[in-house]
């Protein structure tokens, strides 16, 4: 019997966001996320429901131990979590109120 995959999910705050025009996937953003003790980059397909200027300052949940993925020369170091809307497009997931950065999901 195999053991379940363990993933660390932490709270981060989006410090910067811009459209990722070089990527093949539509509506992709380049994000810089502050995790309290470190900053990570993330590529996230948010443009269907979010504008870059509206996500800056928002707290989000990130999987931080899945490795790094290179997307069109951009190193994505964290997976920013979301759930599908009615059309199947990503919506960000985060705490309802501000919490300390870097906190782990239990």
VOBA-1610 file (N, C-alpha, C; in pm, whole numbers, padded with zeros to 5 digits, always signed):
BEGIN
Unk+00085-00117+00000Unk+00000+00000+00000Unk+00089+00123+00000Unk+00063+00217-00087Unk+00145+00338-00095Unk+00095+00444+00002Unk+00189+00530+00044Unk+00150+00638+00136Unk+00093+00754+00057Unk+00005+00833+00118Unk-00054+00947+00047Unk+00052+01055+00022Unk+00035+01126-00085Unk+00124+01237-00118Unk+00103+01349-00017Unk+00210+01394+00043Unk+00201+01504+00138Unk+00246+01632+00070Unk+00166+01734+00080Unk+00195+01863+00020Unk+00178+01971+00125Unk+00271+02064+00131Unk+00261+02176+00224Unk+00191+02292+00154Unk+00082+02338+00214Unk+00007+02452+00163Unk+00022+02565+00263Unk+00071+02681+00214Unk+00096+02796+00301Unk+00021+02919+00251Unk-00001+03012+00343Unk-00064+03140+00309Unk+00043+03235+00258Unk+00014+03299+00147Unk+00103+03400+00092Unk+00024+03522+00051Unk+00095+03632+00027Unk+00031+03754-00021Unk+00091+03791-00156Unk+00007+03816-00253Unk+00053+03852-00386Unk+00111+03992-00381Unk+00240+04006-00411Unk+00310+04135-00409Unk+00310+04201-00546Unk+00312+04120-00652Unk+00305+04176-00788Unk+00239+04074-00879Unk+00173+04126-00982Unk+00105+04041-01080Unk+00108+04111-01215Unk+00137+04034-01318Unk+00133+04088-01455Unk+00091+03978-01550Unk+00032+04019-01660Unk-00009+03922-01762Unk+00116+03857-01821Unk+00107+03729-01852Unk+00218+03650-01902Unk+00194+03626-02051Unk+00225+03727-02130Unk+00196+03724-02274Unk+00277+03618-02348Unk+00396+03582-02298Unk+00483+03485-02366Unk+00434+03341-02355Unk+00348+03313-02260Unk+00301+03177-02236Unk+00198+03134-02339Unk+00194+03004-02364Unk+00096+02950-02459Unk-00044+02941-02400Unk-00052+02917-02268Unk-00184+02908-02205Unk-00246+03046-02197Unk-00373+03056-02226Unk-00437+03188-02218Unk-00458+03232-02073Unk-00463+03361-02055Unk-00500+03421-01926Unk-00404+03390-01812Unk-00278+03359-01844Unk-00179+03329-01741Unk-00120+03457-01685Unk-00096+03459-01554Unk-00031+03571-01485Unk+00103+03524-01428Unk+00198+03615-01419Unk+00321+03596-01342Unk+00296+03662-01207Unk+00316+03588-01100Unk+00292+03639-00965Unk+00421+03634-00882Unk+00437+03731-00794Unk+00539+03724-00689Unk+00461+03717-00559Unk+00490+03612-00480Unk+00412+03585-00359Unk+00503+03586-00236Unk+00465+03667-00138Unk+00537+03677-00011Unk+00480+03573+00085Unk+00567+03480+00130Unk+00526+03375+00223Unk+00571+03405+00365Unk+00611+03529+00391Unk+00654+03569+00525Unk+00803+03558+00542Unk+00858+03438+00526Unk+01001+03417+00541Unk+01075+03405+00408Unk+01001+03406+00299Unk+01060+03397+00165Unk+00958+03446+00062Unk+01008+03472-00058Unk+00924+03512-00169Unk+00937+03408-00279Unk+00827+03372-00339Unk+00827+03275-00449Unk+00755+03333-00569Unk+00792+03283-00687Unk+00722+03316-00811Unk+00621+03206-00840Unk+00513+03246-00905Unk+00411+03149-00945Unk+00347+03194-01075Unk+00322+03098-01163Unk+00245+03124-01285Unk+00106+03068-01259Unk+00004+03149-01277Unk-00133+03106-01246Unk-00229+03156-01353Unk-00320+03071-01394Unk-00416+03103-01500Unk-00537+03174-01441Unk-00519+03302-01410Unk-00620+03379-01337Unk-00700+03479-01420Unk-00657+03504-01542Unk-00714+03613-01621Unk-00860+03599-01659Unk-00918+03482-01642Unk-01060+03467-01674Unk-01148+03540-01572Unk-01103+03543-01446Unk-01185+03599-01338Unk-01119+03712-01260Unk-00993+03742-01290Unk-00919+03840-01211Unk-00838+03931-01303Unk-00814+04053-01258Unk-00723+04146-01325Unk-00597+04156-01241Unk-00479+04173-01305Unk-00355+04177-01227Unk-00358+04279-01113Unk-00408+04398-01139Unk-00408+04502-01035Unk-00501+04470-00919Unk-00602+04386-00941Unk-00697+04352-00836Unk-00648+04241-00743Unk-00550+04160-00788Unk-00502+04051-00701Unk-00383+04092-00615Unk-00318+04203-00648Unk-00205+04249-00566Unk-00255+04285-00427Unk-00190+04231-00324Unk-00231+04251-00186Unk-00324+04145-00133Unk-00369+04057-00219Unk-00463+03952-00178Unk-00387+03833-00118Unk-00440+03777-00011Unk-00383+03656+00047Unk-00439+03534-00026Unk-00349+03439-00055Unk-00384+03319-00130Unk-00320+03198-00064Unk-00366+03080-00104Unk-00305+02955-00060Unk-00216+02902-00171Unk-00096+02854-00131Unk+00003+02805-00228Unk+00060+02671-00183Unk+00070+02577-00276Unk+00144+02453-00252Unk+00290+02485-00281Unk+00376+02465-00182Unk+00514+02514-00193Unk+00620+02407-00210Unk+00582+02280-00209Unk+00684+02175-00216Unk+00665+02080-00334Unk+00615+02132-00444Unk+00593+02050-00563Unk+00705+02061-00665Unk+00807+02142-00635Unk+00916+02161-00729Unk+00895+02286-00813Unk+00987+02308-00905Unk+00985+02425-00992Unk+00953+02384-01135Unk+00872+02465-01201Unk+00836+02441-01340Unk+00878+02563-01421Unk+00946+02540-01534Unk+00985+02649-01622Unk+00878+02666-01729Unk+00819+02785-01733Unk+00716+02817-01831Unk+00764+02936-01910Unk+00801+02913-02035Unk+00848+03020-02125Unk+00955+03106-02059Unk+01050+03039-01991Unk+01161+03110-01928Unk+01132+03164-01788Unk+01012+03145-01738Unk+00973+03191-01604Unk+00971+03071-01511Unk+01042+03082-01398Unk+01047+02974-01299Unk+00930+02985-01202Unk+00832+02896-01215Unk+00718+02893-01124Unk+00754+02802-01009Unk+00765+02860-00887Unk+00815+02790-00769Unk+00707+02749-00670Unk+00585+02786-00696Unk+00473+02752-00609Unk+00348+02739-00693Unk+00257+02654-00651Unk+00129+02639-00718Unk+00025+02720-00642Unk-00025+02826-00703Unk-00128+02909-00642Unk-00261+02835-00659Unk-00331+02810-00549Unk-00449+02725-00552Unk-00575+02802-00590Unk-00663+02732-00658Unk-00790+02788-00698Unk-00893+02677-00712Unk-01014+02717-00739Unk-01124+02623-00765Unk-01194+02668-00892Unk-01262+02576-00963Unk-01327+02616-01087Unk-01456+02694-01064Unk-01477+02794-01148Unk-01606+02865-01147Unk-01706+02782-01229Unk-01823+02836-01256Unk-01928+02763-01329Unk-01883+02724-01470Unk-01786+02797-01527Unk-01736+02767-01661Unk-01608+02684-01658Unk-01562+02647-01538Unk-01442+02567-01525Unk-01313+02647-01521Unk-01324+02780-01508Unk-01205+02866-01504Unk-01165+02893-01360Unk-01033+02908-01333Unk-00984+02921-01195Unk-01028+03049-01123Unk-01066+03028-00998Unk-01093+03136-00903Unk-00996+03116-00787Unk-00931+03222-00741Unk-00836+03211-00631Unk-00900+03163-00503Unk-00820+03093-00421Unk-00863+03046-00289Unk-00773+03112-00186Unk-00833+03166-00080Unk-00755+03229+00026Unk-00840+03244+00151Unk-00778+03289+00259Unk-00853+03309+00384Unk-00953+03423+00371Unk-01059+03417+00451Unk-01163+03520+00450Unk-01117+03650+00514Unk-01020+03642+00604Unk-00965+03760+00672Unk-00813+03747+00671Unk-00743+03859+00689Unk-00598+03855+00691Unk-00547+03766+00805Unk-00449+03683+00771Unk-00385+03593+00867Unk-00234+03609+00851Unk-00153+03562+00946Unk-00008+03573+00932Unk+00042+03500+00807Unk+00131+03564+00734Unk+00189+03504+00614Unk+00272+03381+00651Unk+00269+03282+00565Unk+00347+03162+00584Unk+00276+03053+00662Unk+00161+03084+00721Unk+00088+02983+00798Unk+00050+02864+00711Unk+00059+02746+00771Unk+00027+02623+00697Unk-00118+02583+00715Unk-00175+02534+00606Unk-00311+02479+00609Unk-00309+02350+00690Unk-00407+02336+00783Unk-00414+02209+00854Unk-00518+02122+00790
//
